[in-house]
Amino acid sequence: MTSFKNAILLCGEELEAVKGYVVVEDGRIKEVGEGRCPIKRATDLKRGIVFPAFTNAHTHLGDAVAQDLGVYEGVEKRVGPKGLKFSVLKAKKRELSSGMRWAARELLDYGTTAFCDFREGGIEGVELLRSSLNNLLDAVILGRPNDDDIHALLKVCHGIGISGIANYSLNEMKDITSAVKKEGKLLGIHVAEVEEDVEAAVKLKPSFMVHLTNPGEDGLQVIQESNIPLVLCPRANAVLGAGMPRIKELMESNLVALGTDNVMINSLNMFREMEFAFKIARGLSRDPTISGRDVLRAATLNGRKILGLDSNAIEEGKEANFIILGRRKYLYDPIVAIMHRYEAGDIRGIVKGEHILRLR
């Protein structure tokens, strides 16, 4: 049994701030309490913050071997079907596994314990990523057809991640959608990253849509009416010069999670992703009332809901799956502080099941 006292705990689905303690036994949260901890040998967190570990809901870890390649090129030249990304991945095929192992370590360094990867390369690509991971990460791997039988591919991954429906014929998309639904797995699609393709994507009824950077007014309304979950990657969209998702409007209507996208174009740092999303949403909408709590949920709890993973809310009975931040003086709002005052270097520890990482 492990216990932590004198902490600011962000508890439950609402991330309610509680000054108290948390007790972990056999990898699960046994007790969450307010005030004084009854266990004498509990670790004193000295008013540090405890909150659910990050879920990075959209990544491409295979591109870790080409960080910032072609940074001054446009989207198609960098990551399009004939872009720099695929030429360098082919040239560095032998290094892909070591690159993904490095990226997996960095996820944990940033406090991320779950992620969803769009993995190219068919069955071989999926198996290469699987072999590069450790058991501390909850990995949701969405494969991409590569002349493989779609049903054979679905047996080794959690579903299919499509780069964009324009890259497939109508019959191909029907076959993919039918196979995914038959197997009861996830279908994720890049939508309106560059071009308006919202209506065609929504008709496929995917499990979630990624980016939504350029939907247009009619497309925005279709998204909002669809109730399909969304994964936004605003830092990646910004650095690609692709535009910016309408974060405020989308968060008001749909379940939204955050992802860092392609390691080639962006870091895996969810602290930075939250801060950027929070501030750009306020700046673009000129609305200072946008909730930091909603953005923190998008970086932590919402991704797990979208991906079908068990909640890691800080509640009794749940798996212990949280980040411990060191104390900062003079804080008025711990949620906002996490977004724009803390960094990965402030992580005092990560608790994942029976594992305690970096406790100091």
Number of C-alpha atoms within 10 A of each C-alpha: 12 17 21 21 27 21 26 24 27 22 18 17 15 12 19 15 18 17 18 18 26 24 21 22 16 13 20 20 24 19 15 20 16 15 12 11 19 11 13 9 11 17 15 15 20 14 18 21 26 29 27 30 26 32 31 31 31 26 22 20 26 28 24 25 23 19 15 15 15 17 13 12 14 15 18 14 14 22 21 14 13 11 16 17 22 16 13 14 17 11 10 14 11 10 14 23 22 15 20 24 20 16 23 24 15 15 23 20 19 21 27 28 27 23 23 25 25 26 27 22 16 23 23 16 18 22 16 16 23 17 11 16 18 12 7 16 17 16 24 21 24 25 29 25 21 14 10 14 11 20 14 12 22 24 12 17 22 23 27 30 26 25 20 18 18 14 12 13 10 10 9 12 16 13 12 20 18 13 17 20 15 10 13 12 19 24 22 26 24 22 28 23 22 19 15 17 20 24 17 12 19 20 9 15 15 19 20 23 25 27 27 31 25 21 23 15 9 11 18 20 15 16 23 16 11 15 14 19 25 28 29 29 29 28 24 23 23 14 15 19 14 19 18 22 25 19 22 18 14 20 20 12 16 17 19 27 31 29 30 27 28 24 22 22 24 20 21 26 21 25 20 18 24 27 22 18 25 24 16 19 23 17 11 13 14 10 11 11 7 18 14 21 17 18 25 27 23 27 27 27 24 27 29 24 17 19 23 13 15 11 19 25 25 27 19 18 15 17 23 29 27 25 24 26 24 19 17 15 7 6 11 8 10 21 22 19 16 19 23 15 14 19 16 15 10 15 22 19 19 27 24 20 18 16 13 16 16 12 11 9
